[in-house]
């Protein structure tokens, strides 16, 4: 056992392995620091919004690091309910709560199956649920949605990014009911498919899970949803499901809501379109929530610099909420641009914004034909410069 510091919390953890896995006796992944930082900031947003004591659930708590940070880094937690089916985890959790000198009145530790823990009393009334499984969150989504109060927030993590991003398309179809696209914006497609799945699982109960924030980092996706109720509102979310038509020859992409109105061939080059979806085609970032995360993170010393960097990138990216983006390297490859300009110059040239999904990625509202035209223009400019011309 060793003691580590994260944020304002100290915890006992087993000696850390280089490669983490679900068979570790008490699961703690130091690479998920950014994820936990955002979970704390998301809870603090809800604290300021509701202005009362909150009930918080961590159904897959492992070492208890999130639950402890929730209490120590926000000031509105009435009680945190930390659960893990692993007996050793619950014992270490108890030690960690004592190590941080947290009053027993501020937490409860449970040792139950996560779904049973969440469902054992519908209307239990969690204001905030942080769901961070090893792999897919699908088996827990319905239980989480049912366990929450209206107006509560679900903080959700998925680490099965390979199926969602097109490496294992059949797994994605089986697990998420959607076909992925393995292109330059495959991780965005994966996130949009995951959002669709969360919405449709909750919709069975006339629960509207409204997406307010999404990001991709390392090996995982993280999403935030606000819970509301009502068939009309739920239907309005489902109405924003659709498909992405993508041309692997010229990179053309089109978002369509009606599968019966999809085009078979790309109107730019005539190549047969590939179809991805169904997926969420709405916005990925709520302006108020994103702005709060960005500004609040930069005021806190306990938030990691990497978290602050990512939030700054997303805060800027959210100004152009397109479906899909381009990468400078892919454009250079397709058009034959001999030397890739710095990304800041690329962004200016295409009147866009950078995306956090890819280091050389950018969003633009320019039509695809205009992107290709400007790419040809950029090719000529760079060729002239390389030859010593003007």
Helices and strands as residue ranges (DSSP letters): E 2-6, E 9-13, G 30-32, H 33-50, E 54-58, H 65-73, E 77-83, H 87-99, G 104-106, E 107-110, H 114-119, E 126-132, H 138-147, E 148-158, H 161-164, H 169-176, H 186-203, E 207-217, E 220-229, H 231-238, E 241-246, E 253-256, G 259-261, E 274-280, H 287-297, H 305-317, E 326-327, H 328-335, H 343-349, E 353-354, E 361-363, H 368-386
